[in-house]
């Protein structure tokens, strides 16, 4: 895909569950700074792939490397990544600002650095003026922005997103999609994004990884997949 060494390399990884599904002999290179979408129907293995990268699942076989380091057995907290989920996972009793910087406080980051990162994150997510509100006072789109801001302040070069927009209505989804793509390009981070929504994949991705039955069907840019499908 690229002459540079890949930022993420998944090599011959399998993870099979008792009830079936999972992924089988998956090999994949993800370039640094790219927006990669894992696309496919429910049960195709896209979320399992994301969870394997995150360290929330352990590979039965194969290896996973991030930024040249083998992280196959590394716990999630040591992999240098942030995650955005379908459920916003916000603390209802904390304000927007407190939710955003919660992880930094846990890691005992210095107060002036927390404040600087918070200001930047509020600016890029359009949440200035909402710092003191509680999640219950926000719309669904605003709550998702808080979750995005929390991922941004972590300052990690890799962000994993698991169906982050599926709780939003169609109009909001379109707006937040654009926000996420703009953010990724502005910050230069690598994003791996899971969705079953073809429009989402085609409008956001540099690279689409189309999955079926725990295997990769095709990898390419959106135009390639649309105009030159590898299989029916």
Secondary structure, DSSP 8 states (H G I E B T S, - for coil): --SS--SEEEEEEEEEETTEEEEEEEEEEE-TT-EEEEE-STTSSHHHHHHHHHTSS--SEEEEEETTEE-TT--GGGS-EEEE-SS----TTSBHHHHHHHHHHHTT--HHHHHHHHHHHHHHTT-TT-TT-BGGGS-HHHHHHHHHHHHHHTT-SEEEEESTTTTS-HHHHHHHHHHHHHHHHHHT-EEEEEES-HHHHHHH-SEEEEEETTEEEEEE-HHHHHHS-S--
